[in-house]
Amino acid sequence: MSPSNIPVVPRLRRRLPAMSWPGLLGLLVLALWILAAVFGPMLMSQDGADMGNADVFAPASAAHWFGTDYLGRDMLARVVQGARYTVGIALLATLIASGTGTLLALLAAASAPWLDASLSRSIDTLTSIPSKMLALIMVAAFGSSLPMLILTAALIYVPGAFRIARSLAVNINAMDYVVVARTRGEGTLYIMLNEILPNIINPMLADLGLRFVYVVLLLASLSFLGLGVQPPDADWGSLVRENIGALPMGGAAIVTPALAIASLTIAVNLLIDNLPGRAARDGGLR
């Protein structure tokens, strides 16, 4: 059978990585939320800020698929608009945290012992402060603007990324091929980027996914306390806080953003748990 005669679904399945169906489901849900964050507000027929004539906390209906909120606004539009803040802020903060932590870990592993000790002790200082307490201090001192939320979340999770990357980099740094590279006169930057980084990139990508989940939950917690994204903008944590009045009746206005947070975090965890490289390693261990 020629490639053109192969059905579309099996042909697409062959081109996808060797990933189980739970992993593909997680990838699909994550992709849908990213698309909603990027293109959703432009495609929505209703504006999330338009109160219209709907009742407050109206149930799900053909006109309002996810019901309405405490001001009668369409919850589907609000959740889609909130995805831009939840996914966008969390993704930027995670990239900054993981990138900074990995680079510092590479520098610590490939440099002199005194620099490694200095960086490690400095990072331990941040680790000693509880994440929620540090977030509250940062927001109370500098406000809850979007750049400050990104910086706060990134600062909180740099230590975790540093510690994991350093533990991997130190082991790689002791390998024979790294010793040979140093012997032939390669510099620290070359050792970091060409000898160590390629060998820790896969575990760090998996760690990046976990950091993303942690940041999403941290930002949702701050927003639920009223210290995150401020009105008229709203992320999913803010939507839960705004519609807390629907909790006694189990209204869609409070269930929908909570399910959005749950679906995003579960999707990322499914994707991480079923990465092709991880599945292969687990199979080898068995």
Residue frames relative to the residue before (quaternion, step in Angstrom):
aa qw qx qy qz dx dy dz
M 1.0000 0.0000 0.0000 0.0000 0.00 0.00 0.00
S 0.4003 -0.7216 0.5118 0.2390 3.56 -0.81 1.01
P 0.6522 -0.5359 0.3504 0.4059 3.63 -1.16 0.50
S 0.6409 0.5417 -0.3405 0.4241 3.59 1.05 -0.67
N 0.6888 0.4818 -0.2854 0.4604 3.59 1.20 -0.50
I 0.5049 0.6391 -0.4287 0.3909 3.59 1.26 -0.09
P 0.5165 -0.6444 0.4492 0.3409 3.66 -0.81 0.87
V 0.6358 -0.5840 0.3565 0.3572 3.51 -1.15 0.73
V 0.6834 0.5093 -0.3110 0.4205 3.62 0.80 -0.98
P 0.6840 0.4493 -0.3206 0.4770 3.66 0.78 -0.84
R 0.6315 0.5302 -0.3461 0.4476 3.60 1.01 -0.74
L 0.6506 0.4940 -0.3134 0.4843 3.59 1.00 -0.79
R 0.6320 0.5439 -0.3306 0.4421 3.57 1.03 -0.81
R 0.6400 0.5317 -0.3266 0.4483 3.59 1.05 -0.77
R 0.6969 0.4808 -0.2775 0.4540 3.57 1.03 -0.73
L 0.5929 0.5513 -0.3754 0.4512 3.57 1.19 -0.37
P 0.6123 -0.5488 0.3991 0.4057 3.60 -1.16 0.46
A 0.6008 -0.5565 0.4318 0.3779 3.54 -1.28 0.41
M 0.2445 0.7816 -0.5131 0.2571 3.53 0.40 1.31
S 0.4890 -0.6612 0.4823 0.3017 3.56 -1.03 0.76
W 0.6841 -0.5036 0.3412 0.4023 3.54 -1.30 0.29
P 0.6151 0.5160 -0.3830 0.4568 3.66 0.95 -0.54
G 0.6408 0.5159 -0.3275 0.4647 3.58 1.03 -0.72
L 0.6548 0.4982 -0.3113 0.4756 3.58 0.99 -0.81
L 0.6186 0.5317 -0.3405 0.4677 3.59 1.07 -0.71
G 0.6503 0.5040 -0.3132 0.4743 3.58 0.97 -0.84
L 0.6428 0.5171 -0.3187 0.4667 3.58 0.99 -0.82
L 0.6523 0.5183 -0.3160 0.4540 3.60 0.97 -0.84
V 0.6735 0.4830 -0.3029 0.4705 3.61 0.86 -0.93
L 0.6500 0.5101 -0.3191 0.4642 3.59 0.95 -0.83
A 0.6539 0.5085 -0.3130 0.4646 3.59 0.97 -0.85
L 0.6377 0.5299 -0.3298 0.4515 3.59 1.01 -0.78
W 0.6777 0.4744 -0.3037 0.4727 3.59 0.94 -0.81
I 0.6271 0.5159 -0.3471 0.4692 3.60 1.03 -0.64
L 0.6489 0.4994 -0.3126 0.4815 3.58 0.99 -0.81
A 0.6345 0.5203 -0.3313 0.4657 3.58 1.03 -0.77
A 0.6555 0.5133 -0.3146 0.4559 3.58 1.00 -0.79
V 0.7203 0.4462 -0.2550 0.4659 3.57 0.97 -0.83
F 0.8355 0.2193 -0.0690 0.4992 3.57 0.73 -1.09
G 0.4885 0.7226 -0.4114 0.2647 3.60 1.17 -0.46
P 0.6948 0.4801 -0.3119 0.4353 3.63 0.70 -0.96
M 0.6578 0.5068 -0.3195 0.4564 3.60 1.09 -0.59
L 0.7181 0.4540 -0.2455 0.4668 3.58 1.14 -0.61
M 0.5457 0.6355 -0.4028 0.3690 3.59 1.22 -0.34
S 0.4123 -0.7116 0.5146 0.2427 3.57 -0.97 0.89
Q 0.7423 0.3264 -0.1973 0.5509 3.58 1.22 -0.48
D 0.3939 -0.6946 0.5528 0.2382 3.53 -1.11 0.74
G 0.4946 -0.6854 0.4526 0.2842 3.56 -0.88 0.94
A 0.6709 0.4866 -0.3013 0.4715 3.60 1.20 -0.41
D 0.5737 0.5982 -0.3744 0.4157 3.61 1.28 -0.20
M 0.3063 -0.7846 0.5142 0.1618 3.57 -0.52 1.16
G 0.2165 -0.8165 0.5138 0.1499 3.59 1.11 -0.53
N 0.6210 -0.5339 0.4216 0.3892 3.56 -1.21 -0.65
A 0.4130 0.7357 -0.4585 0.2792 3.60 1.23 0.21
D 0.5562 -0.5947 0.4650 0.3475 3.54 -1.26 0.46
V 0.5626 -0.5781 0.4716 0.3563 3.52 -1.29 0.43
F 0.8441 0.0422 -0.0803 0.5285 3.58 -0.96 0.94
A 0.1758 0.7944 -0.5550 0.1734 3.57 0.94 0.89
P 0.5024 -0.6560 0.4594 0.3260 3.62 -1.00 0.70
A 0.6794 -0.4646 0.3658 0.4344 3.55 -1.31 0.17
S 0.0710 0.7859 -0.6062 0.0993 3.56 -0.96 0.93
A 0.7027 -0.4370 0.3322 0.4525 3.55 -1.30 0.00
A 0.6753 0.4822 -0.2966 0.4727 3.60 1.05 -0.70
H 0.7826 0.1170 -0.0431 0.6100 3.58 1.08 -0.77
W 0.3010 -0.8153 0.4675 0.1617 3.55 0.01 1.32
F 0.7762 0.2712 -0.1457 0.5502 3.58 1.05 -0.76
G 0.6067 -0.5632 0.3520 0.4367 3.59 1.21 0.39
T 0.4654 -0.6465 0.5173 0.3127 3.54 -1.30 -0.36
D 0.4937 -0.6783 0.4660 0.2810 3.54 -1.25 0.45
Y 0.7862 -0.3598 0.2313 0.4460 3.57 -1.29 -0.25
L 0.7130 0.3701 -0.2579 0.5367 3.61 1.27 -0.12
G 0.5909 -0.5960 0.3593 0.4081 3.57 1.25 0.17
R 0.4643 0.6802 -0.4509 0.3442 3.61 1.21 0.28
D 0.5786 -0.6086 0.4226 0.3409 3.55 -1.14 0.69
M 0.3868 -0.7618 0.4740 0.2129 3.59 -0.63 1.12
L 0.5774 0.5706 -0.3922 0.4326 3.62 1.07 -0.53
A 0.6690 0.4831 -0.2946 0.4819 3.57 0.94 -0.90
R 0.6493 0.5210 -0.3199 0.4525 3.59 1.00 -0.79
V 0.6655 0.4950 -0.3077 0.4663 3.60 0.95 -0.85
V 0.6518 0.5071 -0.3199 0.4644 3.59 0.96 -0.82
Q 0.6675 0.4747 -0.3034 0.4868 3.58 0.97 -0.79
G 0.6448 0.5228 -0.3225 0.4549 3.58 1.06 -0.70
A 0.5594 0.6059 -0.3900 0.4097 3.59 1.16 -0.51
R 0.6033 0.5696 -0.3649 0.4224 3.58 1.05 -0.68
Y 0.7040 0.4347 -0.2698 0.4925 3.60 0.96 -0.78
T 0.6710 0.5025 -0.3154 0.4447 3.59 0.85 -0.91
V 0.7314 0.4118 -0.2409 0.4873 3.59 0.72 -1.05
G 0.6832 0.5157 -0.3002 0.4209 3.59 0.86 -0.93
I 0.6909 0.4629 -0.2855 0.4763 3.58 0.81 -0.99
A 0.6650 0.5054 -0.3102 0.4541 3.59 0.91 -0.90
L 0.6648 0.5050 -0.3166 0.4503 3.60 0.93 -0.83
L 0.6625 0.4955 -0.3115 0.4674 3.60 0.90 -0.86
A 0.6658 0.5026 -0.3027 0.4610 3.58 0.89 -0.92
T 0.6597 0.5105 -0.3114 0.4553 3.58 0.98 -0.84
L 0.6497 0.5119 -0.3204 0.4618 3.58 0.93 -0.85
I 0.6563 0.4978 -0.3131 0.4727 3.59 0.97 -0.83
A 0.6748 0.5008 -0.3012 0.4507 3.59 0.88 -0.94
S 0.7108 0.4480 -0.2716 0.4693 3.59 0.78 -0.98
G 0.6517 0.5155 -0.3228 0.4531 3.58 0.98 -0.80
T 0.6767 0.4837 -0.2914 0.4724 3.58 0.90 -0.92
G 0.6710 0.5035 -0.3021 0.4528 3.57 0.88 -0.92
T 0.6640 0.5028 -0.3081 0.4598 3.59 0.97 -0.82
L 0.6643 0.5009 -0.3113 0.4592 3.59 0.91 -0.87
L 0.6549 0.4941 -0.3151 0.4771 3.59 0.96 -0.81
A 0.6429 0.5173 -0.3239 0.4628 3.59 1.04 -0.74
L 0.6371 0.5137 -0.3285 0.4716 3.58 0.99 -0.76
L 0.6509 0.5095 -0.3113 0.4688 3.56 0.98 -0.85
A 0.6628 0.5087 -0.3083 0.4548 3.58 0.95 -0.86
A 0.6999 0.4825 -0.2804 0.4458 3.58 0.92 -0.89
A 0.7528 0.4104 -0.2108 0.4695 3.58 1.00 -0.81
S 0.6604 0.5176 -0.3057 0.4500 3.61 1.23 -0.20
A 0.7482 -0.3751 0.2952 0.4608 3.53 -1.34 -0.18
P 0.6376 -0.5600 0.3648 0.3832 3.62 -1.13 0.58
W 0.6370 0.5384 -0.3518 0.4249 3.60 0.98 -0.70
L 0.6505 0.4976 -0.3202 0.4762 3.60 1.05 -0.72
D 0.6074 0.5457 -0.3380 0.4680 3.57 1.06 -0.76
A 0.6802 0.4845 -0.2935 0.4653 3.59 0.88 -0.94
S 0.6521 0.5210 -0.3206 0.4478 3.60 0.95 -0.81
L 0.6757 0.4802 -0.2974 0.4737 3.57 0.88 -0.90
S 0.6606 0.5215 -0.3137 0.4396 3.58 0.92 -0.88
R 0.6766 0.4761 -0.3024 0.4735 3.59 0.93 -0.86
S 0.6287 0.5278 -0.3431 0.4566 3.60 1.03 -0.70
I 0.6592 0.4960 -0.3009 0.4785 3.57 0.98 -0.84
D 0.6190 0.5476 -0.3406 0.4483 3.58 1.06 -0.74
T 0.5825 0.5788 -0.3707 0.4339 3.59 1.13 -0.58
L 0.6703 0.4719 -0.2938 0.4916 3.57 0.99 -0.81
T 0.6328 0.5518 -0.3318 0.4302 3.57 1.02 -0.80
S 0.6441 0.5579 -0.3237 0.4113 3.58 1.07 -0.71
I 0.6496 0.4862 -0.3192 0.4896 3.61 1.22 -0.34
P 0.4618 -0.6788 0.4833 0.3040 3.65 -0.71 0.95
S 0.5760 -0.6481 0.3773 0.3253 3.56 -0.89 0.97
K 0.6725 0.4900 -0.3111 0.4593 3.59 0.87 -0.89
M 0.6475 0.5179 -0.3230 0.4563 3.59 0.98 -0.80
L 0.6519 0.5034 -0.3160 0.4709 3.59 0.97 -0.84
A 0.6412 0.5198 -0.3279 0.4595 3.58 0.99 -0.79
L 0.6606 0.5009 -0.3122 0.4639 3.59 0.93 -0.84
I 0.6412 0.5191 -0.3257 0.4619 3.59 1.00 -0.79
M 0.6676 0.5053 -0.3021 0.4558 3.59 0.90 -0.93
V 0.6880 0.4736 -0.2904 0.4669 3.58 0.88 -0.93
A 0.6557 0.5089 -0.3167 0.4591 3.60 0.98 -0.81
A 0.7055 0.4690 -0.2700 0.4576 3.59 1.01 -0.77
F 0.8356 0.2253 -0.0704 0.4961 3.60 0.87 -0.94
G 0.5879 -0.5886 0.3803 0.4041 3.60 1.22 0.05
S 0.4529 -0.7000 0.4987 0.2371 3.54 -1.33 0.25
S 0.1827 0.7751 -0.5755 0.1862 3.57 0.83 0.96
L 0.6647 -0.5231 0.3461 0.4060 3.57 -1.20 0.41
P 0.6557 0.4840 -0.3437 0.4667 3.67 0.85 -0.76
M 0.6594 0.5020 -0.3264 0.4547 3.61 0.97 -0.73
L 0.6236 0.5243 -0.3446 0.4663 3.61 1.03 -0.67
I 0.6443 0.5082 -0.3197 0.4736 3.58 0.98 -0.82
L 0.6708 0.4960 -0.2972 0.4644 3.59 0.89 -0.96
T 0.6544 0.5228 -0.3171 0.4448 3.59 0.93 -0.86
A 0.6821 0.4778 -0.2923 0.4702 3.58 0.85 -0.95
A 0.6464 0.5141 -0.3253 0.4605 3.59 1.00 -0.78
L 0.6588 0.5188 -0.3132 0.4459 3.58 0.91 -0.91
I 0.6511 0.5346 -0.3209 0.4327 3.58 0.98 -0.81
Y 0.7947 0.3405 -0.1619 0.4757 3.59 0.93 -0.86
V 0.3886 0.6946 -0.4989 0.3429 3.60 1.21 0.27
P 0.6611 0.5229 -0.3478 0.4105 3.68 0.78 -0.84
G 0.6554 0.5146 -0.3256 0.4469 3.60 0.93 -0.81
A 0.6604 0.4880 -0.3059 0.4818 3.57 0.95 -0.87
F 0.6320 0.5396 -0.3315 0.4466 3.60 1.01 -0.79
R 0.6902 0.4964 -0.2981 0.4339 3.57 0.79 -0.97
I 0.6700 0.4777 -0.3089 0.4770 3.60 0.93 -0.82
A 0.6750 0.4902 -0.3042 0.4598 3.59 0.88 -0.91
R 0.6517 0.5129 -0.3272 0.4530 3.58 0.97 -0.78
S 0.6429 0.5244 -0.3369 0.4452 3.60 0.93 -0.83
L 0.6623 0.4763 -0.2995 0.4948 3.59 1.09 -0.68
A 0.6869 0.5112 -0.2887 0.4284 3.57 0.90 -0.98
V 0.6208 0.5486 -0.3506 0.4367 3.61 1.00 -0.73
N 0.6541 0.5020 -0.3125 0.4716 3.59 0.99 -0.79
I 0.6611 0.4910 -0.3067 0.4772 3.59 0.96 -0.84
N 0.6348 0.5644 -0.3259 0.4151 3.57 1.01 -0.81
A 0.6823 0.4797 -0.2843 0.4728 3.59 1.18 -0.49
M 0.4776 0.6841 -0.4360 0.3373 3.61 1.25 -0.05
D 0.6426 -0.5659 0.3643 0.3662 3.55 -1.21 0.61
Y 0.6692 0.5123 -0.3272 0.4273 3.60 0.91 -0.83
V 0.6124 0.5135 -0.3579 0.4829 3.61 1.15 -0.44
V 0.6239 0.5268 -0.3300 0.4736 3.57 1.04 -0.78
V 0.6428 0.5119 -0.3202 0.4714 3.59 0.99 -0.82
A 0.6422 0.5232 -0.3291 0.4533 3.60 0.96 -0.80
R 0.6506 0.4915 -0.3186 0.4834 3.59 0.99 -0.75
T 0.6389 0.5498 -0.3255 0.4285 3.57 1.00 -0.83
R 0.7156 0.4279 -0.2651 0.4842 3.57 1.00 -0.73
G 0.6489 -0.6002 0.2814 0.3735 3.56 1.30 0.33
E 0.3723 0.7289 -0.5011 0.2810 3.62 1.18 0.35
G 0.4667 -0.7045 0.4734 0.2485 3.56 -1.08 0.82
T 0.7208 -0.4479 0.3167 0.4237 3.53 -1.35 0.16
L 0.6498 0.5238 -0.3240 0.4454 3.59 0.93 -0.87
Y 0.6439 0.5100 -0.3239 0.4694 3.59 0.97 -0.80
I 0.6449 0.5171 -0.3244 0.4599 3.58 0.91 -0.87
M 0.6607 0.5258 -0.3104 0.4367 3.57 0.93 -0.91
L 0.8019 0.3673 -0.1604 0.4431 3.54 0.67 -1.17
N 0.7798 0.3608 -0.1817 0.4783 3.60 1.04 -0.66
E 0.7511 0.3724 -0.2176 0.4998 3.59 1.10 -0.53
I 0.7713 0.3563 -0.1921 0.4911 3.60 0.89 -0.92
L 0.6791 0.5378 -0.3124 0.3898 3.59 0.71 -1.07
P 0.6747 0.4916 -0.3410 0.4322 3.69 0.75 -0.82
N 0.6998 0.4795 -0.2721 0.4543 3.58 1.14 -0.57
I 0.7283 0.3617 -0.2534 0.5239 3.60 1.23 -0.07
I 0.4286 0.7474 -0.4423 0.2491 3.58 1.26 -0.10
N 0.6607 0.5209 -0.3264 0.4307 3.63 0.92 -0.81
P 0.6754 0.4552 -0.3208 0.4834 3.65 0.82 -0.80
M 0.6594 0.5096 -0.3233 0.4483 3.60 1.01 -0.70
L 0.6058 0.5287 -0.3612 0.4723 3.60 1.11 -0.52
A 0.6311 0.5040 -0.3326 0.4869 3.58 1.05 -0.72
D 0.6483 0.5045 -0.3160 0.4747 3.59 1.00 -0.80
L 0.5984 0.5618 -0.3628 0.4413 3.60 1.06 -0.67
G 0.6402 0.5229 -0.3305 0.4556 3.59 0.99 -0.76
L 0.6551 0.4945 -0.3127 0.4781 3.57 0.99 -0.79
R 0.6282 0.5264 -0.3355 0.4644 3.59 0.98 -0.79
F 0.6126 0.5532 -0.3485 0.4441 3.59 1.02 -0.76
V 0.6471 0.5059 -0.3174 0.4738 3.58 0.96 -0.85
Y 0.6537 0.5150 -0.3183 0.4540 3.60 0.91 -0.88
V 0.6655 0.5011 -0.3100 0.4581 3.59 0.94 -0.86
V 0.6151 0.5427 -0.3465 0.4550 3.60 0.99 -0.80
L 0.6965 0.4642 -0.2781 0.4712 3.58 0.85 -0.94
L 0.6245 0.5284 -0.3446 0.4605 3.61 1.03 -0.69
L 0.6863 0.4746 -0.2891 0.4692 3.58 0.85 -0.95
A 0.6258 0.5211 -0.3419 0.4689 3.59 1.04 -0.71
S 0.6403 0.5204 -0.3277 0.4602 3.60 1.02 -0.76
L 0.6564 0.5019 -0.3112 0.4694 3.58 0.94 -0.87
S 0.6718 0.4927 -0.3039 0.4621 3.58 0.91 -0.86
F 0.6232 0.5328 -0.3439 0.4577 3.59 1.04 -0.71
L 0.6838 0.4553 -0.2764 0.4987 3.59 1.14 -0.62
G 0.5369 -0.6399 0.3953 0.3821 3.58 1.28 -0.07
L 0.6080 0.5739 -0.3416 0.4293 3.60 1.25 0.25
G 0.5826 0.5883 -0.3712 0.4204 3.57 1.25 0.13
V 0.8157 -0.0830 0.1160 0.5606 3.56 -0.87 -1.02
Q 0.2830 -0.8025 0.5120 0.1171 3.56 -0.78 1.08
P 0.5951 -0.5647 0.4315 0.3753 3.61 -1.17 0.62
P 0.5303 -0.1134 -0.8374 -0.0685 1.54 -2.25 1.15
D 0.5264 0.6015 -0.4324 0.4172 3.60 1.25 -0.08
A 0.0256 -0.7999 0.5996 -0.0012 3.56 -1.20 0.45
D 0.2012 -0.7196 0.6453 0.1588 3.51 -1.16 0.70
W 0.7450 -0.4166 0.2542 0.4549 3.58 -1.23 -0.02
G 0.6190 0.5333 -0.3522 0.4566 3.60 1.05 -0.62
S 0.6371 0.5195 -0.3192 0.4715 3.57 1.05 -0.76
L 0.6411 0.5288 -0.3293 0.4481 3.58 1.02 -0.78
V 0.6212 0.5186 -0.3464 0.4746 3.59 1.04 -0.66
R 0.6734 0.4946 -0.3020 0.4590 3.58 0.90 -0.91
E 0.6635 0.5248 -0.3176 0.4283 3.60 0.88 -0.91
N 0.7844 0.3397 -0.1531 0.4959 3.56 0.97 -0.87
I 0.2402 0.8034 -0.5126 0.1846 3.57 1.18 0.54
G 0.5734 0.6104 -0.3695 0.4026 3.59 1.20 -0.48
A 0.6458 0.5151 -0.3269 0.4590 3.60 1.21 -0.38
L 0.4370 0.7333 -0.4417 0.2759 3.59 1.26 -0.11
P 0.6664 0.5127 -0.3468 0.4156 3.69 0.77 -0.83
M 0.7448 0.3747 -0.2176 0.5074 3.59 1.07 -0.68
G 0.4317 -0.7166 0.4535 0.3072 3.58 1.28 0.03
G 0.1814 0.8377 -0.4966 0.1372 3.55 1.05 0.77
A 0.6086 -0.5760 0.4104 0.3597 3.54 -1.22 0.59
A 0.5754 0.6243 -0.3762 0.3710 3.59 1.13 -0.58
I 0.7377 0.3537 -0.2276 0.5281 3.60 1.07 -0.59
V 0.6291 0.5401 -0.3444 0.4404 3.60 1.09 -0.59
T 0.6503 0.5691 -0.3272 0.3823 3.59 0.91 -0.88
P 0.7148 0.4145 -0.2974 0.4784 3.67 0.69 -0.87
A 0.6027 0.5444 -0.3611 0.4582 3.59 1.12 -0.59
L 0.6608 0.4832 -0.3033 0.4878 3.59 0.99 -0.78
A 0.6025 0.5519 -0.3620 0.4487 3.59 1.09 -0.62
I 0.6472 0.5010 -0.3133 0.4816 3.59 0.96 -0.86
A 0.6695 0.5066 -0.3005 0.4526 3.57 0.90 -0.94
S 0.6704 0.5047 -0.3109 0.4463 3.59 0.89 -0.90
L 0.6483 0.5166 -0.3238 0.4561 3.60 0.99 -0.78
T 0.6996 0.4645 -0.2840 0.4628 3.59 0.81 -0.95
I 0.6515 0.5011 -0.3222 0.4697 3.60 0.98 -0.78
A 0.6378 0.5343 -0.3323 0.4443 3.59 0.98 -0.81
V 0.6600 0.4924 -0.3152 0.4717 3.59 0.92 -0.85
N 0.6596 0.5011 -0.3155 0.4629 3.60 0.96 -0.79
L 0.6272 0.5186 -0.3358 0.4742 3.60 1.02 -0.72
L 0.6524 0.5149 -0.3147 0.4585 3.56 0.96 -0.85
I 0.6749 0.4945 -0.2974 0.4599 3.58 0.90 -0.92
D 0.6877 0.4993 -0.2872 0.4418 3.58 0.90 -0.92
N 0.7724 0.3275 -0.1732 0.5160 3.60 1.16 -0.46
L 0.2431 0.7626 -0.5527 0.2321 3.57 1.08 0.66
P 0.5950 -0.6093 0.3736 0.3677 3.63 -0.94 0.79
G 0.6714 0.5037 -0.3074 0.4485 3.60 0.86 -0.89
R 0.6669 0.4972 -0.3066 0.4626 3.56 0.97 -0.84
A 0.6322 0.5273 -0.3324 0.4602 3.58 0.99 -0.80
A 0.6546 0.5108 -0.3153 0.4595 3.58 0.99 -0.82
R 0.6562 0.5062 -0.3151 0.4625 3.58 0.97 -0.83
D 0.6506 0.5076 -0.3210 0.4647 3.59 0.96 -0.83
G 0.6457 0.5159 -0.3220 0.4618 3.56 1.02 -0.76
G 0.6428 0.5225 -0.3135 0.4643 3.57 1.06 -0.72
L 0.6388 0.5237 -0.3308 0.4563 3.57 1.07 -0.71
R 0.6689 0.4772 -0.3113 0.4774 3.55 1.06 -0.67
